[in-house]
Amino acid sequence: MITKKGAATRARIIDAAADEIRDRGIAAVTLEDVGRRSGTGKSQMFHYFPDGKEQLLLAVARREAERVLEDQQPYLGGLTSWAAWQRWRDAVVARYRRQGVHCPLGALITEVGRRTPAAQAVTSELLAQWQREVRAGIEEMQARDLVDRELDPGRTAGAVVAAIQGGVSILMSTGSVDQLESALDLCLDFLRQSTQLRTAGR
Amino acid sequence: MITKKGAATRARIIDAAADEIRDRGIAAVTLEDVGRRSGTGKSQMFHYFPDGKEQLLLAVARREAERVLEDQQPYLGGLTSWAAWQRWRDAVVARYRRQGVHCPLGALITEVGRRTPAAQAVTSELLAQWQREVRAGIEEMQARDLVDRELDPGRTAGAVVAAIQGGVSILMSTGSVDQLESALDLCLDFLRQSTQLRTAGR
């Protein structure tokens, strides 16, 4: 059982580590630096992260994964009209444009070891949660008769998340946000067209 | 100027290095191993790759990038009917299902240094060439009146390549090919619908 105060201290350490990594890069960060930055003593650092730097990095990765979704709120959680979908689309593009070619989460996952079960769990949970939220949005639109009810909301949400992932990975390789924009636009156009087609009596 | 025989020797070294990397991993590979496997002497290895292992790895990365597109042929080069698009879609899914969670090109790019200009050039050229080929397919379909001529073929091709990239990156994180399939299906459905909508007199 972790106390409220304990949880706050742990969160402070993780935030300090995230900032330290953003400023100086993962390789350069030491537990001492993070302790200093967060005002946490050595014994406390050891109390929360007894396994050392790797355990802390994994906690930071989990935090960065949460941030990926937080940065899309309140839009992602309220996809109930086309205007709302458009605002979400713009927020996603703006977030990744700001982030540019450096992905803190990607760097952490690479450092912890992309193929380790712990790193895979962080990535899988993020993708699953993201897909669930997009799916809820599609279901909302279907309930309002704005998206064709014949569409499989889970599969379609998976395609939307894949489109974003691909746009971001191209952004990170080339520095261009074009493919992210066109991939998201294609998905939104696809959803919009699904009802136009039904209305047109396909 | 490199002679025909010289080009063949160079290609043999690169193929041997690619096989060696597949069998034993990038870190373990030495120039001596590659020389032995390809039947190339030390002085010849030095002649073709005077800068050593890094230069060879970059040449292997270029070769793996070519293979990404070769593996999609003849389908990618002949997207002139819906049946052809479907065969291409199936070939892409089958290729990445076979490849699974290990991407030889990705590993090479990471090893050479994702942010180095040489690695970025390999990735950018692959993405640009891929997008050009998909774009040519969309333009073919537009010329045959099978895809709405109002669609921007370049932007749409960028979205399709992003969808594939994202599906593959999710496959590499989670082992599941689902998102790759649904992302490609969404893109194909989108292209098909574009004409249905026009026919329906949007």
Chai-1 contact restraints between the chains, C-beta under 6 A:
chainA,res_idxA,chainB,res_idxB,connection_type,confidence,min_distance_angstrom,max_distance_angstrom,comment,restraint_id
A,T123,B,S173,contact,1.0,0.0,6.0,A-B,restraint_1
A,S124,B,T174,contact,1.0,0.0,6.0,A-B,restraint_2
A,R155,B,S182,contact,1.0,0.0,6.0,A-B,restraint_3
A,G158,B,D178,contact,1.0,0.0,6.0,A-B,restraint_4
A,G158,B,Q179,contact,1.0,0.0,6.0,A-B,restraint_5
A,G158,B,S182,contact,1.0,0.0,6.0,A-B,restraint_6
A,A159,B,S182,contact,1.0,0.0,6.0,A-B,restraint_7
A,A159,B,A183,contact,1.0,0.0,6.0,A-B,restraint_8
A,A159,B,L186,contact,1.0,0.0,6.0,A-B,restraint_9
A,A162,B,A163,contact,1.0,0.0,6.0,A-B,restraint_10
A,A162,B,G166,contact,1.0,0.0,6.0,A-B,restraint_11
A,A162,B,G167,contact,1.0,0.0,6.0,A-B,restraint_12
A,A162,B,I170,contact,1.0,0.0,6.0,A-B,restraint_13
A,A162,B,Q179,contact,1.0,0.0,6.0,A-B,restraint_14
A,A162,B,A183,contact,1.0,0.0,6.0,A-B,restraint_15
A,A163,B,A162,contact,1.0,0.0,6.0,A-B,restraint_16
A,A163,B,A163,contact,1.0,0.0,6.0,A-B,restraint_17
A,A163,B,G166,contact,1.0,0.0,6.0,A-B,restraint_18
A,Q165,B,G166,contact,1.0,0.0,6.0,A-B,restraint_19
A,Q165,B,S169,contact,1.0,0.0,6.0,A-B,restraint_20
A,G166,B,A162,contact,1.0,0.0,6.0,A-B,restraint_21
A,G166,B,A163,contact,1.0,0.0,6.0,A-B,restraint_22
A,G166,B,Q165,contact,1.0,0.0,6.0,A-B,restraint_23
A,G166,B,G166,contact,1.0,0.0,6.0,A-B,restraint_24
A,G167,B,A162,contact,1.0,0.0,6.0,A-B,restraint_25
A,S169,B,Q165,contact,1.0,0.0,6.0,A-B,restraint_26
A,S169,B,S169,contact,1.0,0.0,6.0,A-B,restraint_27
A,I170,B,A162,contact,1.0,0.0,6.0,A-B,restraint_28
A,S173,B,T123,contact,1.0,0.0,6.0,A-B,restraint_29
A,T174,B,S124,contact,1.0,0.0,6.0,A-B,restraint_30
A,D178,B,G158,contact,1.0,0.0,6.0,A-B,restraint_31
A,Q179,B,G158,contact,1.0,0.0,6.0,A-B,restraint_32
A,Q179,B,A162,contact,1.0,0.0,6.0,A-B,restraint_33
A,S182,B,R155,contact,1.0,0.0,6.0,A-B,restraint_34
A,S182,B,G158,contact,1.0,0.0,6.0,A-B,restraint_35
A,S182,B,A159,contact,1.0,0.0,6.0,A-B,restraint_36
A,A183,B,A159,contact,1.0,0.0,6.0,A-B,restraint_37
A,A183,B,A162,contact,1.0,0.0,6.0,A-B,restraint_38
A,L186,B,A159,contact,1.0,0.0,6.0,A-B,restraint_39
A,L186,B,F190,contact,1.0,0.0,6.0,A-B,restraint_40
A,F190,B,L186,contact,1.0,0.0,6.0,A-B,restraint_41
A,F190,B,F190,contact,1.0,0.0,6.0,A-B,restraint_42
A,Q193,B,Q193,contact,1.0,0.0,6.0,A-B,restraint_43
A,Q193,B,L197,contact,1.0,0.0,6.0,A-B,restraint_44
A,L197,B,Q193,contact,1.0,0.0,6.0,A-B,restraint_45
A,A200,B,A200,contact,1.0,0.0,6.0,A-B,restraint_46
